[in-house]
């Protein structure tokens, strides 16, 4: 279940730490509650390590859908 705190992640800009492929989630670091936390990340396109991304959806308390940030 996604709570209101998780929904606040939508629009958050982070960085990929484990590459994301179409078949397998990766990992992103996101600024949360004054620190930085790791989240499992999915995308409809491959995204390389170190790419800046923006959260477009919260799937659960520890996983998000992201897209590259321009």
N, C-alpha and C positions, 0 to 999 in steps of 0.2 A: 504494500500500500504506500502510495506517495503522499507525504504530508505537506503542509504549507511551507515548511522550511525548505524542503526539497524543491518545491515549485519556484522558490526564489532563485534557484540556480539557473533557470531559463534566462538566457541573455548574458550569462557569465562567460568571460573570455579566459581560456586556459591554454595549456601547452601539452602536446602529445609526448608521453614518455615511453610508451610502447606502441609501435606502429599499429594502425588499424587497417584490417583488410576487409573485403566484402564478406568473407567466410568466417572471420574470427574477430572478436572484440580486442581492442587494445586498452591502453590506460592513459588517462589525462590527469594532470595536476590542476586543481581549481582552488582559487582563493575562497576560503570558507571560515566564517567566525573568527576573523583576525589572523588566520594561519593558512596553510595550504594542505589540501587533502587529495588523496588518489581516488579516482573513480574508474570503474570499468566503462569503456566507451565504445559505442557502435556508430557506424556511419554507412550510408548507401554507396560510398566510394572509398577507395584506399586513401589513407592519410599517413604521411611519413612522420617519423620521430622529429621532434622539435618544431613541428608546424603549430602555429597559433590556431585555435579553434574556438567556436562559440557554441554553447549549449542550446539546443533547440527543443529538447524534450527530456523530462526526467522519467525513467522507466521504473526505478525503484529507489530505495534509500542510498544505494551505492552504485547505480549505473545510470548512464545518460546517453542520449543521442547527440552527436555533434556534427558540425559542418565547418569547413575551413573558414577562417576569419580573414577578411580582406583588409 
